[in-house]
């Protein structure tokens, strides 16, 4: 029984906060915080006893100075230690918040894969855990720790006062201890919000978060205003936050029966003790000095009934186990088997997908189903297919953001899972369709891990982006002296980032719709530059634009998670299969006289590119 109670206590959010989170955040501040708790707990009962002492020696001028000085010192200490404790606790709260946020960052960025970031349950819990620092899902630590510290000090003062009252009669101190603690047990369920992490709360929180991000993020600003969605966005946020508030208020309503029982216990218990003190004084069994000391400390026991302390502690501590648990849960969802083999110089021979199948953990079936594909090192391979065919999934597996559900991927005959993840990714460069627009200087956008100005400028030149901005210019107008770029310019920066990685030694480059935001002439120019820069390494291109695809050494068509055709552009056109159908469908949307405007070498390429600018192949 005792062991079970102890384990329950150790697993409680309150324990994890007080003896785990704050200790990990700053040990010196934690020791100071607890020391002030103990010191402040001793002051109120000490002051009551000192006042009784002072009253007892009134009239004896020779003995008046010591108790008078003691009373003065204790009073001044009570007035000064409170503000000092508050400042220290606020600092400790900030450090604890920072430490918990650091854990969340480790939980999200630590796993080698990305499955944990695409898990809706983990995403909801992460939102709850993250927003505690904003005061949205829990009270802020900087606000809570001073109140928790004062609550503990008052709680300690009540216990010490009860012990002092026990000097009058052992049962008197015990009675006061029990009755003043009773509200914590009778009203605890009314004060603690137990449903804060329920599915309903998570759902409202997620929708409120989405509406908030839509309102404040720049990319959505144009459409919100153009389509008159400002009221809808604000209303969506307001409605969800109102529902959250209503649930919280309903959870905090006290039950009348519990309040009545608490009042009855307090009146009866205190009445018995104070009546006994009065009778002892009337009968001459208790002098004035001791009466004042016992009466003062008896009143001081009331500090035990500080219900605000329960609320602050419960509310502030509840995100702690969630944050601690997310670390393991996210690692479990996004973690990948650890390989130890170095990947330097790979691939030197070939990459192979051997009967690879894959389905997302929360998806509805297989995306890849028994896919077989060989990619020769040093060659370029283009992958085409309808939306949902598995092209991007194939890229994720190759970058080892996921592992296959079945089958294996080999690099020069070595299972990809046997390679060290960081070592393998050091050999891979990529330009994704959903590339990141870093709000940092152009230099850091091109070479986030660092690189010489010469390497950066050459990479920008190869991507056709050498004149966009100075290297030290921040690519965001939200910063002084910063600038913003068009979609096509940003895509050139993303391509320069991929090319810089190649110049730094990567042996495989993945291009996922690398020119989707460029016009036709820009696409032709940039892709020729890319082929020139990557002619000696393995290149994998995913694109809907056949004007780009046709330049690859080999093209494979994926459908229903499998390769159904593979060969050069001319070979695939000759067999008159699926590739030829898609190519002709894309080209047929243009009038022949439009193609005549272009050079003969590029007429089909540019026409297809223009077609894709107007609409992707379904």
Secondary structure, 3 states (H helix, E strand, C coil): CHHHHHHHHHHCHHHHHHHHHHHHHCHHHHHHHHHHHHHHHHHHHHHHHHHHHHHHCCCCHHHHHHHHHHHHHHHHHHHHHHHHHHHHHHHHHHHHHHHHHHHHHHHHHCCCCCHHHHCHHHHHHHHHHHHHHHCCCCCCHHHHHHHHHHHHHHHHHHHHHHHHHCCCCHHHHHHHHHHHHHHHHHCHHHHCCCCCCCHHHHHHHHHHHHHHHHHHCHHHHHHHHHCCCHHHHHHHHHHHHHHHHHHHHHHCCCCHHHHHHHHHHHHHHHHHHHHHHHHHHHCCCCCHHHHHHHHHHHHHHHHHHCHHHHHHHHHHHHHHHHHHHHHHHHHHHHCCCCCCECCCCCCCCEEEEEEEEECCCCCCCCCEEEEEEEEECCCEEEEECCCCCCHHHHHHHHCCCCCCCEEEEEECCEEHHHECHHHHHCCEEEECCCCCCCCCEHHHHHCCCCCCHHHHHHHHHHCCCCCCCCCCCECCCCCCCCCCCCHHHHHHHHHHHHHHHHHCCCCEEEEECCCCCCCHHHHHHHHHHHHHHCCCCEEEEECCCHHHHCCCCEEEEEECCEEEEEECHHHHHHHCCHHHHHHHHHHCCCCHHHHCCCCCCCHHHHHHHHHHHHCCCC
